[in-house]
Amino acid sequence: VQLQASGGGLVQAGGSLRLSCVASGGTFRRYGLGWFRQAPGKEREFVAFINWSGSTQYAHSVKGRFTISRDNPRNTAYLQMNSLKPEDTGIYYCAADPGRIFSEARNPNYDYWGQGTLVTVSS
């Protein structure tokens, strides 16, 4: 399985971006899908998760501003990011795991990872 993340860029605080993650190979509809991010000098952290049935989970810092979704026929996951803040700056990675259960969403030991896309939010 290969994951290709895209959609990052430079945006002013308060703006929006939509990230995409396209998967190739495997059975996409069965995957749990996660988004993580890593800010400069910090550890990678959990952002959002969607399981095979569409249930979602968010980090407290992004809840109410970010929305994760999936389009199974297109083998694509999305992360809609609104009301962006400078502290949202970082490299955003998508991850997939066919065996990922909801309670393990925040554990970064996913089977597959994309290459990351850079999001920069200016103040």
All heavy atoms as an XYZ file, in Angstrom:
953
protein
N       0.847     -1.181      0.000
C       0.000      0.000      0.000
C       0.890      1.241      0.000
O       1.829      1.352      0.788
C      -0.929      0.020      1.226
C      -1.725      1.321      1.276
C      -1.857     -1.187      1.200
N       0.558      2.151     -0.890
C       1.270      3.431     -0.923
C       0.278      4.556     -0.678
O      -0.839      4.525     -1.187
C       1.963      3.625     -2.277
C       3.124      2.662     -2.495
C       3.888      2.963     -3.761
O       3.322      3.445     -4.733
N       5.179      2.696     -3.745
N       0.722      5.533      0.090
C      -0.105      6.689      0.405
C       0.577      7.943     -0.112
O       1.782      8.125      0.084
C      -0.317      6.807      1.917
C      -0.937      5.608      2.628
C      -0.986      5.850      4.131
C      -2.332      5.324      2.103
N      -0.198      8.803     -0.749
C       0.332     10.052     -1.297
C      -0.469     11.208     -0.731
O      -1.647     11.369     -1.054
C       0.235     10.038     -2.816
C       0.774     11.292     -3.487
C       2.280     11.362     -3.467
O       2.954     10.349     -3.602
N       2.805     12.567     -3.283
N       0.188     12.001      0.120
C      -0.478     13.151      0.727
C      -0.192     14.406     -0.094
O       0.899     14.561     -0.654
C       0.007     13.342      2.157
N      -1.174     15.289     -0.145
C      -1.013     16.549     -0.858
C      -1.954     17.591     -0.277
O      -2.808     17.271      0.565
C      -1.307     16.358     -2.347
O      -2.648     15.957     -2.541
N      -1.787     18.839     -0.732
C      -2.699     19.893     -0.325
C      -2.128     20.897      0.649
O      -2.793     21.876      0.996
N      -0.922     20.658      1.118
C      -0.309     21.607      2.033
C       0.061     22.905      1.343
O       0.010     23.021      0.119
N       0.440     23.883      2.144
C       0.838     25.170      1.593
C       0.956     26.215      2.669
O       0.929     25.910      3.867
N       1.083     27.452      2.234
C       1.189     28.594      3.139
C      -0.148     29.304      3.202
O      -0.741     29.632      2.163
C       2.265     29.553      2.631
C       2.420     30.886      3.372
C       2.843     30.642      4.813
C       3.423     31.774      2.640
N      -0.627     29.535      4.409
C      -1.918     30.191      4.593
C      -1.835     31.114      5.794
O      -1.068     30.865      6.727
C      -3.036     29.128      4.765
C      -2.820     28.303      6.012
C      -4.411     29.759      4.750
N      -2.618     32.185      5.757
C      -2.664     33.087      6.902
C      -3.526     32.510      8.008
O      -4.442     31.700      7.750
C      -3.213     34.444      6.472
C      -2.258     35.251      5.609
C      -2.752     36.654      5.358
O      -3.960     36.902      5.374
N      -1.836     37.583      5.131
N      -3.263     32.932      9.215
C      -4.083     32.517     10.350
C      -5.548     32.842     10.067
O      -5.866     33.922      9.546
C      -3.613     33.211     11.618
N      -6.415     31.891     10.412
C      -7.834     32.042     10.137
C      -8.262     31.445      8.815
O      -9.462     31.310      8.557
N      -7.303     31.080      7.989
C      -7.600     30.509      6.691
C      -7.876     29.021      6.744
O      -7.941     28.420      7.827
N      -8.040     28.434      5.554
C      -8.396     27.020      5.439
C      -7.515     26.327      4.411
O      -7.030     26.949      3.460
C      -9.863     26.870      5.006
O     -10.740     27.423      5.951
N      -7.352     25.032      4.615
C      -6.706     24.155      3.655
C      -7.408     22.811      3.704
O      -7.956     22.426      4.745
C      -5.225     23.943      3.989
C      -4.228     25.055      3.678
C      -2.847     24.683      4.232
C      -4.141     25.306      2.180
N      -7.356     22.091      2.594
C      -7.840     20.720      2.577
C      -6.720     19.805      2.114
O      -6.217     19.952      0.992
C      -9.056     20.545      1.672
C      -9.677     19.156      1.821
C     -10.923     18.953      1.002
N     -10.649     18.690     -0.409
C     -11.482     18.069     -1.228
N     -12.651     17.652     -0.781
N     -11.167     17.890     -2.493
N      -6.362     18.879      2.968
C      -5.352     17.892      2.631
C      -6.029     16.642      2.061
O      -7.130     16.281      2.479
C      -4.537     17.508      3.866
C      -3.895     18.655      4.646
C      -3.055     18.090      5.786
C      -3.072     19.546      3.744
N      -5.327     16.000      1.138
C      -5.813     14.760      0.554
C      -4.764     13.677      0.740
O      -3.563     13.956      0.783
C      -6.084     14.937     -0.943
O      -7.063     15.914     -1.187
N      -5.237     12.454      0.822
C      -4.349     11.304      0.932
C      -4.913     10.208      0.041
O      -5.972      9.650      0.344
C      -4.261     10.843      2.379
S      -3.255      9.366      2.636
N      -4.216      9.928     -1.037
C      -4.665      8.923     -1.993
C      -3.903      7.628     -1.758
O      -2.670      7.632     -1.670
C      -4.451      9.395     -3.437
C      -4.931      8.335     -4.411
C      -5.186     10.710     -3.678
N      -4.640      6.536     -1.671
C      -4.040      5.228     -1.430
C      -4.055      4.396     -2.696
O      -5.005      4.447     -3.490
C      -4.794      4.502     -0.322
N      -3.014      3.622     -2.877
C      -2.969      2.668     -3.979
C      -2.577      1.314     -3.411
O      -1.697      1.214     -2.550
C      -1.970      3.111     -5.043
O      -0.678      3.257     -4.493
N      -3.283      0.287     -3.875
C      -3.053     -1.054     -3.363
C      -3.906     -1.317     -2.144
O      -4.333     -0.396     -1.459
N      -4.135     -2.571     -1.847
C      -4.899     -2.925     -0.675
C      -6.393     -2.693     -0.836
O      -6.876     -2.360     -1.921
N      -7.118     -2.891      0.242
C      -8.570     -2.725      0.259
C      -8.893     -1.507      1.104
O      -9.075     -1.590      2.319
C      -9.250     -3.980      0.820
O      -8.786     -5.125      0.126
C     -10.756     -3.869      0.689
N      -8.976     -0.372      0.439
C      -9.056      0.917      1.127
C     -10.222      0.990      2.095
O     -10.100      1.515      3.198
C      -9.152      2.026      0.085
C      -9.188      3.409      0.657
C      -8.022      4.037      1.048
C     -10.394      4.083      0.809
C      -8.040      5.317      1.573
C     -10.431      5.357      1.329
C      -9.248      5.980      1.713
N     -11.368      0.453      1.699
C     -12.578      0.640      2.508
C     -12.449     -0.013      3.885
O     -13.216      0.294      4.792
C     -13.791      0.089      1.779
C     -13.793     -1.414      1.595
C     -15.025     -1.883      0.850
N     -15.097     -3.326      0.741
C     -14.470     -4.042     -0.167
N     -13.707     -3.429     -1.056
N     -14.593     -5.350     -0.190
N     -11.494     -0.905      4.045
C     -11.341     -1.601      5.322
C     -10.327     -0.924      6.248
O     -10.161     -1.346      7.395
C     -10.904     -3.043      5.071
C     -11.928     -3.866      4.318
C     -11.427     -5.279      4.090
N     -12.387     -6.089      3.339
C     -12.147     -7.329      2.928
N     -10.991     -7.909      3.197
N     -13.068     -7.980      2.257
N      -9.683      0.101      5.753
C      -8.614      0.712      6.536
C      -9.124      1.714      7.559
O     -10.055      2.465      7.296
C      -7.642      1.457      5.632
C      -6.819      0.587      4.728
C      -6.179      1.136      3.624
C      -6.665     -0.761      4.967
C      -5.412      0.360      2.786
C      -5.907     -1.554      4.125
C      -5.282     -0.986      3.037
O      -4.529     -1.754      2.210
N      -8.463      1.723      8.705
C      -8.542      2.876      9.577
C      -7.520      3.883      9.078
O      -6.385      3.511      8.737
N      -7.898      5.146      9.016
C      -7.051      6.186      8.436
C      -6.788      7.270      9.459
O      -7.722      7.756     10.108
C      -7.732      6.800      7.211
C      -8.114      5.808      6.118
C      -9.062      6.452      5.122
C      -6.871      5.299      5.403
N      -5.549      7.662      9.579
C      -5.191      8.696     10.534
C      -4.393      9.813      9.901
O      -3.751      9.626      8.867
N      -4.493     10.972     10.497
C      -3.634     12.106     10.172
C      -2.811     12.447     11.421
O      -3.373     12.538     12.521
C      -4.433     13.328      9.739
C      -5.016     13.244      8.369
C      -6.280     12.867      8.027
C      -4.355     13.554      7.134
N      -6.445     12.925      6.668
C      -5.273     13.344      6.097
C      -3.073     14.002      6.807
C      -4.957     13.552      4.749
C      -2.760     14.209      5.468
C      -3.687     13.986      4.462
N      -1.533     12.630     11.210
C      -0.622     13.061     12.259
C       0.134     14.280     11.758
O       0.155     14.551     10.560
C       0.377     11.941     12.595
C      -0.230     10.778     13.305
C      -1.027      9.851     12.634
C      -0.001     10.573     14.665
C      -1.591      8.778     13.293
C      -0.550      9.491     15.328
C      -1.352      8.597     14.648
N       0.755     14.997     12.661
C       1.571     16.137     12.243
C       2.804     16.228     13.125
O       2.820     15.747     14.264
C       0.785     17.443     12.315
C       0.393     17.880     13.728
C      -0.528     19.086     13.664
N      -0.894     19.526     15.006
C      -1.835     20.445     15.241
N      -2.502     21.008     14.218
N      -2.100     20.794     16.479
N       3.819     16.874     12.557
C       5.058     17.067     13.303
C       5.545     18.491     13.084
O       5.868     18.870     11.949
C       6.125     16.064     12.860
C       7.374     16.090     13.709
C       8.255     14.881     13.475
O       8.126     14.168     12.480
N       9.156     14.627     14.405
N       5.578     19.241     14.163
C       6.087     20.603     14.121
C       7.603     20.582     14.292
O       8.158     19.627     14.846
C       5.438     21.434     15.216
N       8.291     21.615     13.832
C       9.742     21.661     13.980
C      10.173     21.493     15.427
O       9.677     22.182     16.329
C      10.094     23.059     13.462
C       8.998     23.406     12.529
C       7.758     22.788     13.105
N      11.077     20.563     15.662
C      11.602     20.342     17.000
C      10.680     19.602     17.949
O      10.987     19.474     19.131
N       9.560     19.112     17.425
C       8.593     18.415     18.285
C       8.351     17.006     17.765
O       8.674     16.676     16.627
C       7.284     19.189     18.343
C       7.408     20.545     19.025
C       6.048     21.172     19.225
C       6.151     22.494     19.976
N       4.812     23.110     20.197
N       7.752     16.203     18.613
C       7.423     14.842     18.227
C       6.160     14.829     17.369
O       5.336     15.736     17.420
C       7.213     13.975     19.472
C       8.480     13.761     20.277
C       8.267     12.777     21.415
O       7.121     12.374     21.644
O       9.260     12.417     22.069
N       6.039     13.774     16.592
C       4.836     13.600     15.786
C       3.644     13.404     16.715
O       3.719     12.672     17.706
C       4.994     12.385     14.875
C       3.949     12.260     13.807
C       4.284     11.137     12.835
N       5.533     11.388     12.118
C       5.951     10.649     11.103
N       5.228      9.624     10.687
N       7.096     10.921     10.516
N       2.533     14.060     16.384
C       1.353     13.969     17.240
C       0.116     13.616     16.418
O       0.006     13.948     15.237
C       1.113     15.294     17.985
C       0.794     16.472     17.095
C       0.425     17.725     17.899
O       0.400     17.668     19.142
O       0.152     18.749     17.246
N      -0.808     12.998     17.093
C      -2.083     12.605     16.493
C      -2.937     13.822     16.201
O      -2.986     14.760     17.010
C      -2.811     11.662     17.452
C      -4.234     11.389     17.095
C      -4.554     10.482     16.111
C      -5.265     12.053     17.753
C      -5.880     10.229     15.777
C      -6.582     11.811     17.432
C      -6.894     10.892     16.446
N      -3.622     13.798     15.061
C      -4.528     14.878     14.704
C      -5.968     14.371     14.582
O      -6.869     14.907     15.229
C      -4.105     15.538     13.370
C      -5.123     16.588     12.936
C      -2.721     16.144     13.489
N      -6.177     13.352     13.762
C      -7.542     12.888     13.508
C      -7.510     11.455     12.988
O      -6.500     10.994     12.456
C      -8.253     13.794     12.511
N      -8.677     10.791     13.123
C      -8.804      9.394     12.715
C     -10.225      9.146     12.231
O     -11.182      9.722     12.757
C      -8.481      8.485     13.898
C      -8.764      7.027     13.668
C      -7.888      6.230     12.949
C      -9.920      6.444     14.174
C      -8.139      4.889     12.740
C     -10.196      5.107     13.970
C      -9.301      4.325     13.260
N     -10.315      8.261     11.220
C     -11.618      7.796     10.774
C     -11.525      6.294     10.550
O     -10.588      5.817      9.906
C     -12.083      8.544      9.507
C     -13.508      8.148      9.127
C     -11.120      8.337      8.346
C     -14.143      9.074      8.086
N     -12.472      5.562     11.092
C     -12.400      4.119     10.919
C     -13.179      3.687      9.678
O     -13.736      4.508      8.938
C     -12.838      3.397     12.176
C     -14.334      3.448     12.421
O     -15.079      4.086     11.685
N     -14.776      2.784     13.466
N     -13.257      2.388      9.472
C     -13.848      1.848      8.236
C     -15.323      2.216      8.109
O     -15.847      2.353      7.000
C     -13.677      0.336      8.199
C     -14.434     -0.356      9.294
C     -14.005     -0.623     10.563
C     -15.776     -0.839      9.225
N     -14.990     -1.247     11.283
C     -16.094     -1.399     10.496
C     -16.740     -0.871      8.230
C     -17.331     -1.967     10.771
C     -17.972     -1.455      8.497
C     -18.256     -1.985      9.751
N     -15.998      2.409      9.250
C     -17.429      2.709      9.210
C     -17.726      4.200      9.230
O     -18.893      4.595      9.214
C     -18.139      2.040     10.387
O     -17.720      2.622     11.609
N     -16.688      5.032      9.310
C     -16.901      6.471      9.284
C     -16.888      7.153     10.635
O     -17.073      8.379     10.714
N     -16.674      6.416     11.686
C     -16.566      7.045     13.007
C     -15.246      7.812     13.094
O     -14.229      7.353     12.590
C     -16.628      5.983     14.104
O     -17.880      5.355     14.110
N     -15.304      8.970     13.757
C     -14.132      9.855     13.777
C     -13.671     10.162     15.198
O     -14.430     10.046     16.168
C     -14.451     11.177     13.058
O     -15.575     11.803     13.691
C     -14.766     10.941     11.595
N     -12.430     10.580     15.265
C     -11.824     10.949     16.541
C     -10.826     12.077     16.256
O     -10.148     12.054     15.226
C     -11.119      9.740     17.150
C     -10.595      9.919     18.545
C      -9.980      8.634     19.082
O      -9.013      8.669     19.832
N     -10.511      7.491     18.694
N     -10.752     13.043     17.172
C      -9.894     14.202     16.955
C      -9.049     14.511     18.184
O      -9.470     14.269     19.320
C     -10.744     15.444     16.634
C     -11.530     15.327     15.352
C     -12.837     14.868     15.364
C     -10.955     15.659     14.137
C     -13.564     14.742     14.187
C     -11.676     15.545     12.951
C     -12.973     15.081     12.999
O     -13.681     14.956     11.828
N      -7.901     15.094     17.923
C      -7.134     15.668     19.016
C      -7.896     16.870     19.560
O      -8.598     17.578     18.809
C      -5.760     16.107     18.518
N      -7.761     17.097     20.840
C      -8.493     18.202     21.472
C      -8.146     19.547     20.823
O      -9.028     20.409     20.661
C      -8.155     18.251     22.961
C      -8.820     19.368     23.685
N     -10.173     19.354     24.010
C      -8.342     20.545     24.150
C     -10.475     20.467     24.643
N      -9.386     21.207     24.745
N      -6.910     19.697     20.384
C      -6.448     20.977     19.851
C      -7.077     21.333     18.502
O      -7.026     22.498     18.094
C      -4.924     20.967     19.713
O      -4.514     19.936     18.846
N      -7.644     20.343     17.811
C      -8.203     20.619     16.484
C      -9.710     20.375     16.422
O     -10.339     20.690     15.401
C      -7.509     19.769     15.391
C      -6.002     19.939     15.456
C      -7.895     18.301     15.481
N     -10.277     19.835     17.473
C     -11.705     19.504     17.467
C     -12.529     20.760     17.240
O     -12.297     21.793     17.866
C     -12.089     18.828     18.779
C     -13.384     18.059     18.703
C     -13.555     17.178     19.934
C     -14.777     16.294     19.791
N     -14.952     15.392     20.954
N     -13.477     20.650     16.315
C     -14.309     21.794     15.976
C     -13.761     22.645     14.849
O     -14.471     23.481     14.284
N     -12.498     22.435     14.494
C     -11.878     23.188     13.392
C     -11.521     22.280     12.216
O     -11.567     22.718     11.069
C     -10.602     23.896     13.879
C     -10.839     24.878     15.004
C      -9.560     25.674     15.318
N      -8.475     24.832     15.795
C      -7.282     24.740     15.211
N      -7.015     25.431     14.111
N      -6.341     23.959     15.728
N     -11.132     21.054     12.501
C     -10.718     20.115     11.462
C     -11.795     19.048     11.285
O     -12.460     18.655     12.255
C      -9.414     19.420     11.848
C      -8.190     20.289     11.838
C      -8.269     21.670     11.719
C      -6.936     19.715     11.940
C      -7.134     22.463     11.712
C      -5.786     20.491     11.930
C      -5.893     21.860     11.826
N     -11.908     18.549     10.068
C     -12.842     17.466      9.767
C     -12.145     16.428      8.906
O     -11.621     16.763      7.835
C     -14.084     17.982      9.030
O     -14.728     18.987      9.826
C     -15.065     16.840      8.777
N     -12.155     15.195      9.365
C     -11.602     14.100      8.583
C     -12.746     13.392      7.869
O     -13.845     13.248      8.424
C     -10.797     13.124      9.470
C     -10.067     12.091      8.610
C     -11.687     12.470     10.512
C      -9.094     11.211      9.410
N     -12.493     12.967      6.640
C     -13.513     12.247      5.886
C     -12.815     11.274      4.937
O     -11.593     11.311      4.784
C     -14.408     13.214      5.106
O     -13.653     13.971      4.171
N     -13.626     10.439      4.310
C     -13.070      9.475      3.379
C     -14.005      9.282      2.202
O     -15.231      9.382      2.361
C     -12.788      8.144      4.080
C     -14.007      7.433      4.610
C     -13.605      6.254      5.514
N     -12.807      5.281      4.778
C     -11.984      4.411      5.368
N     -11.856      4.405      6.675
N     -11.299      3.548      4.639
N     -13.435      8.981      1.057
C     -14.195      8.682     -0.157
C     -13.674      7.337     -0.644
O     -12.652      7.261     -1.328
C     -13.981      9.777     -1.193
C     -14.825      9.595     -2.441
O     -15.281      8.454     -2.698
O     -15.029     10.578     -3.162
N     -14.367      6.288     -0.281
C     -13.860      4.943     -0.581
C     -13.741      4.666     -2.082
O     -12.736      4.080     -2.507
C     -14.716      3.894      0.109
C     -14.496      3.871      1.611
O     -13.476      4.324      2.119
N     -15.468      3.348      2.338
N     -14.722      5.036     -2.911
C     -14.553      4.775     -4.353
C     -13.315      5.459     -4.949
O     -12.772      4.970     -5.943
C     -15.844      5.327     -4.962
C     -16.836      5.230     -3.862
C     -16.053      5.552     -2.617
N     -12.888      6.565     -4.351
C     -11.710      7.285     -4.851
C     -10.439      6.926     -4.080
O      -9.385      7.494     -4.327
C     -11.939      8.793     -4.796
C     -12.918      9.314     -5.816
C     -13.006     10.838     -5.767
N     -13.717     11.386     -6.915
C     -15.029     11.493     -6.980
N     -15.783     11.088     -5.981
N     -15.600     12.002     -8.065
N     -10.567      5.998     -3.115
C      -9.405      5.596     -2.296
C      -8.708      6.803     -1.683
O      -7.466      6.891     -1.644
C      -8.395      4.815     -3.142
C      -8.844      3.394     -3.438
O      -9.912      2.964     -3.015
N      -8.036      2.667     -4.180
N      -9.493      7.740     -1.212
C      -8.939      9.012     -0.743
C      -9.493      9.387      0.628
O     -10.688      9.214      0.877
C      -9.248     10.134     -1.737
O      -8.718      9.786     -3.020
C      -8.618     11.448     -1.291
N      -8.596      9.882      1.460
C      -8.979     10.471      2.735
C      -8.697     11.964      2.674
O      -7.790     12.411      1.960
C      -8.195      9.837      3.875
N      -9.477     12.727      3.425
C      -9.333     14.177      3.432
C      -9.210     14.692      4.859
O      -9.711     14.085      5.805
C     -10.546     14.845      2.776
C     -10.799     14.427      1.360
C     -11.771     13.474      1.073
C     -10.081     14.978      0.318
C     -12.013     13.076     -0.230
C     -10.311     14.587     -0.999
C     -11.276     13.638     -1.257
O     -11.506     13.256     -2.556
N      -8.549     15.822      4.976
C      -8.532     16.550      6.236
C      -8.829     18.004      5.910
O      -7.976     18.712      5.365
C      -7.190     16.419      6.947
C      -7.146     17.056      8.333
C      -8.050     16.278      9.304
C      -5.715     17.110      8.875
N     -10.045     18.424      6.205
C     -10.439     19.816      6.016
C     -10.035     20.588      7.257
O     -10.458     20.249      8.361
C     -11.943     19.925      5.787
C     -12.454     21.343      5.648
C     -11.954     22.025      4.392
O     -11.959     21.439      3.323
N     -11.516     23.279      4.517
N      -9.224     21.619      7.058
C      -8.691     22.387      8.180
C      -9.175     23.828      8.059
O      -8.831     24.524      7.101
C      -7.165     22.330      8.181
C      -6.612     20.925      8.184
S      -4.817     20.853      8.363
C      -4.315     21.653      6.847
N      -9.971     24.255      9.029
C     -10.507     25.613      9.054
C      -9.965     26.361     10.274
O      -9.457     25.746     11.208
C     -12.028     25.583      9.096
C     -12.643     24.921      7.891
O     -12.091     24.965      6.774
N     -13.786     24.278      8.080
N     -10.098     27.663     10.240
C      -9.660     28.507     11.360
C      -8.240     28.153     11.791
O      -7.955     27.974     12.978
C     -10.624     28.353     12.545
O     -11.940     28.693     12.170
N      -7.371     28.065     10.834
C      -6.004     27.638     11.118
C      -5.268     28.639     11.997
O      -5.494     29.857     11.904
C      -5.248     27.422      9.806
C      -5.589     26.108      9.094
C      -5.194     26.151      7.629
C      -4.921     24.944      9.799
N      -4.396     28.090     12.824
C      -3.605     28.878     13.762
C      -2.118     28.640     13.476
O      -1.752     27.580     12.947
C      -3.910     28.457     15.195
C      -5.379     28.541     15.571
C      -5.604     27.989     16.973
C      -7.072     28.048     17.362
N      -7.297     27.494     18.731
N      -1.262     29.562     13.856
C       0.178     29.339     13.650
C       0.670     28.039     14.278
O       1.580     27.394     13.734
C       0.811     30.555     14.319
C      -0.217     31.627     14.171
C      -1.540     30.926     14.336
N       0.071     27.637     15.387
C       0.496     26.400     16.049
C       0.077     25.146     15.289
O       0.457     24.039     15.654
C      -0.017     26.339     17.491
C      -1.501     26.575     17.639
C      -1.813     28.015     18.008
O      -1.197     28.947     17.412
O      -2.688     28.229     18.884
N      -0.684     25.294     14.218
C      -1.013     24.165     13.350
C       0.089     23.896     12.335
O       0.021     22.918     11.585
C      -2.320     24.416     12.599
C      -3.527     24.485     13.515
O      -3.613     23.661     14.445
O      -4.385     25.361     13.299
N       1.088     24.743     12.294
C       2.191     24.571     11.352
C       2.932     23.259     11.594
O       3.210     22.894     12.740
C       3.175     25.751     11.481
O       2.522     26.953     11.041
C       4.419     25.529     10.642
N       3.249     22.572     10.512
C       3.996     21.330     10.609
C       3.867     20.508      9.347
O       3.174     20.897      8.397
N       4.516     19.383      9.355
C       4.364     18.416      8.264
C       3.236     17.475      8.655
O       3.254     16.895      9.744
C       5.655     17.638      8.014
C       6.792     18.597      7.643
C       5.441     16.620      6.896
C       8.136     17.922      7.519
N       2.276     17.332      7.770
C       1.120     16.487      8.020
C       1.281     15.161      7.263
O       1.569     15.156      6.062
C      -0.156     17.194      7.586
C      -0.602     18.238      8.583
C       0.135     19.410      8.785
C      -1.745     18.052      9.348
C      -0.259     20.349      9.715
C      -2.151     18.992     10.284
C      -1.400     20.137     10.457
O      -1.791     21.074     11.387
N       1.097     14.088      7.997
C       1.242     12.754      7.443
C      -0.088     12.001      7.528
O      -0.782     12.068      8.549
C       2.271     11.955      8.241
C       3.664     12.530      8.239
C       4.059     13.440      9.220
C       4.601     12.154      7.282
C       5.347     13.963      9.236
C       5.881     12.670      7.286
C       6.242     13.573      8.264
O       7.513     14.087      8.285
N      -0.397     11.270      6.469
C      -1.530     10.356      6.552
C      -0.998      8.948      6.810
O       0.132      8.620      6.441
C      -2.386     10.406      5.299
S      -1.546     10.001      3.760
N      -1.818      8.158      7.450
C      -1.435      6.800      7.808
C      -2.623      5.880      7.658
O      -3.774      6.309      7.815
C      -0.907      6.773      9.242
N      -2.340      4.626      7.371
C      -3.410      3.651      7.172
C      -3.041      2.337      7.833
O      -1.863      1.955      7.893
C      -3.659      3.432      5.672
N      -4.061      1.663      8.293
C      -3.852      0.384      8.962
C      -5.121     -0.434      8.834
O      -6.167     -0.027      9.333
C      -3.519      0.636     10.423
C      -3.081     -0.622     11.141
O      -3.439     -1.723     10.689
O      -2.382     -0.499     12.162
N      -5.042     -1.606      8.192
C      -6.262     -2.397      8.008
C      -6.811     -2.950      9.306
O      -7.982     -3.293      9.377
C      -5.816     -3.517      7.059
C      -4.345     -3.590      7.196
C      -3.897     -2.199      7.517
N      -5.973     -3.022     10.345
C      -6.457     -3.597     11.600
C      -6.675     -2.577     12.696
O      -6.869     -2.927     13.851
N      -6.672     -1.287     12.324
C      -6.729     -0.235     13.346
C      -8.121     -0.145     13.963
O      -9.109      0.082     13.273
C      -6.346      1.102     12.720
C      -6.285      2.256     13.678
C      -5.187      2.106     14.728
N      -3.930      1.598     14.215
C      -2.765      1.750     14.796
N      -2.666      2.440     15.924
N      -1.680      1.232     14.270
N      -8.172     -0.291     15.281
C      -9.442     -0.147     15.987
C      -9.524      1.246     16.582
O      -8.510      1.918     16.772
C      -9.621     -1.225     17.069
C      -8.487     -1.145     18.097
C      -9.679     -2.613     16.441
C      -8.659     -2.126     19.256
N     -10.726      1.653     16.894
C     -10.995      3.022     17.321
C     -10.179      3.397     18.555
O      -9.636      4.502     18.647
C     -12.487      3.182     17.587
C     -12.959      4.593     17.558
C     -13.108      5.270     16.356
C     -13.260      5.266     18.733
C     -13.547      6.577     16.324
C     -13.702      6.566     18.711
C     -13.844      7.229     17.500
N     -10.067      2.483     19.502
C      -9.374      2.783     20.758
C      -7.872      2.938     20.569
O      -7.186      3.437     21.461
C      -9.660      1.695     21.784
O      -9.200      0.445     21.309
N      -7.350      2.506     19.409
C      -5.915      2.610     19.143
C      -5.605      3.713     18.135
O      -4.497      3.769     17.598
C      -5.386      1.274     18.617
C      -5.348      0.188     19.674
C      -4.336      0.483     20.751
O      -3.209      0.913     20.420
O      -4.676      0.321     21.938
N      -6.545      4.583     17.883
C      -6.389      5.598     16.844
C      -5.150      6.464     17.056
O      -4.473      6.838     16.095
C      -7.625      6.476     16.786
N      -4.833      6.784     18.307
C      -3.757      7.737     18.583
C      -2.378      7.100     18.619
O      -1.371      7.804     18.679
C      -4.029      8.456     19.904
C      -5.300      9.270     19.861
C      -5.742      9.744     21.239
N      -7.045     10.380     21.176
C      -7.230     11.699     21.218
N      -6.193     12.507     21.335
N      -8.444     12.205     21.143
N      -2.334      5.790     18.610
C      -1.059      5.078     18.616
C      -0.423      5.199     17.234
O      -1.050      4.828     16.239
C      -1.304      3.614     18.958
C      -0.018      2.870     19.227
O       1.009      3.139     18.614
N      -0.076      1.925     20.144
N       0.799      5.709     17.127
C       1.385      5.966     15.806
C       1.942      4.740     15.087
O       2.567      4.879     14.033
C       2.511      6.966     16.108
C       2.906      6.647     17.505
C       1.643      6.235     18.208
N       1.730      3.554     15.571
C       2.299      2.358     14.951
C       1.430      1.835     13.806
O       1.131      0.645     13.723
C       2.545      1.267     15.979
C       1.256      0.778     16.639
O       0.226      1.435     16.550
N       1.326     -0.373     17.284
N       1.056      2.744     12.889
C       0.277      2.350     11.717
C       1.165      1.573     10.754
O       2.374      1.777     10.684
C      -0.275      3.584     11.008
C      -1.464      4.206     11.698
C      -1.364      4.753     12.968
C      -2.699      4.266     11.062
C      -2.459      5.336     13.597
C      -3.801      4.847     11.667
C      -3.673      5.374     12.943
O      -4.762      5.951     13.553
N       0.529      0.728      9.938
C       1.290     -0.082      8.988
C       1.866      0.753      7.848
O       2.955      0.473      7.350
C       0.389     -1.175      8.403
C       0.138     -2.304      9.393
O       0.749     -2.301     10.476
O      -0.679     -3.186      9.073
N       1.119      1.737      7.374
C       1.505      2.469      6.176
C       1.461      3.969      6.432
O       0.544      4.471      7.092
C       0.579      2.116      5.001
C       0.440      0.638      4.768
C      -0.727     -0.027      5.101
C       1.489     -0.100      4.225
C      -0.857     -1.398      4.907
C       1.373     -1.472      4.022
C       0.202     -2.097      4.377
O       0.096     -3.456      4.170
N       2.444      4.666      5.848
C       2.549      6.120      6.009
C       2.786      6.789      4.664
O       3.498      6.250      3.815
C       3.712      6.470      6.937
C       3.446      6.131      8.365
C       3.649      4.934      8.974
C       2.912      7.005      9.358
N       3.274      5.005     10.294
C       2.822      6.273     10.553
C       2.511      8.338      9.358
C       2.333      6.831     11.744
C       2.034      8.892     10.527
C       1.947      8.142     11.710
N       2.196      7.972      4.504
C       2.503      8.803      3.354
C       3.760      9.610      3.607
O       4.333      9.595      4.701
N       4.151     10.383      2.608
C       5.430     11.097      2.679
C       5.331     12.437      3.407
O       6.352     13.008      3.742
C       5.972     11.343      1.259
C       5.453     12.586      0.571
C       3.993     12.486      0.158
O       3.318     11.480      0.365
N       3.488     13.548     -0.454
N       4.144     12.897      3.670
C       3.974     14.163      4.377
C       3.788     15.339      3.447
O       4.314     15.365      2.330
N       3.027     16.302      3.914
C       2.818     17.544      3.185
C       2.921     18.702      4.182
O       2.379     18.622      5.278
C       1.464     17.536      2.444
O       1.337     18.710      1.644
C       0.286     17.404      3.382
N       3.628     19.752      3.797
C       3.948     20.836      4.718
C       2.831     21.868      4.756
O       2.386     22.369      3.720
C       5.247     21.517      4.296
C       5.690     22.725      5.128
C       5.940     22.325      6.578
C       6.938     23.364      4.516
N       2.396     22.182      5.968
C       1.416     23.235      6.212
C       2.087     24.330      7.030
O       2.653     24.060      8.088
C       0.189     22.688      6.969
C      -0.743     23.817      7.379
C      -0.542     21.662      6.116
N       2.048     25.551      6.519
C       2.619     26.685      7.218
C       1.540     27.738      7.406
O       0.942     28.193      6.421
C       3.798     27.284      6.443
O       4.774     26.271      6.199
C       4.447     28.414      7.246
N       1.296     28.098      8.665
C       0.282     29.093      8.978
C       0.988     30.329      9.523
O       1.649     30.266     10.557
C      -0.736     28.558     10.001
C      -1.847     29.591     10.220
C      -1.327     27.231      9.530
N       0.837     31.432      8.816
C       1.490     32.667      9.237
C       0.554     33.492     10.110
O      -0.663     33.464      9.937
C       1.910     33.470      8.018
O       0.779     33.851      7.260
N       1.144     34.229     11.033
C       0.342     35.047     11.951
C       0.105     36.438     11.398
O       0.661     36.841     10.400
C       1.055     35.143     13.306
O       2.341     35.667     13.136
